[in-house]
Amino acid sequence: QVQLVESGGGLVQAGGSLRLSCAASGSIFRLLAMGWYRQAPGKQREMVAGITSGGNRNYADSVKGRFTISRDNAKNTMYLQMNSLKAEDTGVYYCNRMLTPIPITGWGQGTQVTVSS
C-alpha cells in the first residue's frame, strides 16, 4: 500500500498562493491516478484536482483556473499549486488515489490551509 504525506499548508491572505506537496512511498505511485482532496469545516471531503498516471488533469469547477496539479514520478511526489486563494478554499487538504467514490483507506494526516479574508 502506498503511504502518503502531505505538506505545504499554512495561513495566507486572500489572493495569495501556496504550493502543497504529497510525498508517496512505493514504486507503484507512478502507475496510480492521484487526487487532491479538501475537507472544509463542516463539509464532506471532496476532490478538487486529479491527475492520471499519464498526466491528464481534471479540476473541480470551484478551483479551475486557479489551481494546478502536477506530479514528478521520479520523485514520487505530487503537487498542488494554488493561486488566487479565497476564504472558501480553507480546509484540510489530503492526497490519495483518484477514485469514485472517494477512497475509504489510505488517508494521511493532511495539511491545513487557512485563507484569511
Summary of the structure (lengths in Angstrom):
residues: 117
radius of gyration: 13.1
end to end distance: 39.0
largest distance: 40.8
contacts: 345
relative contact order: 0.32
helix: 8%
strand: 47%
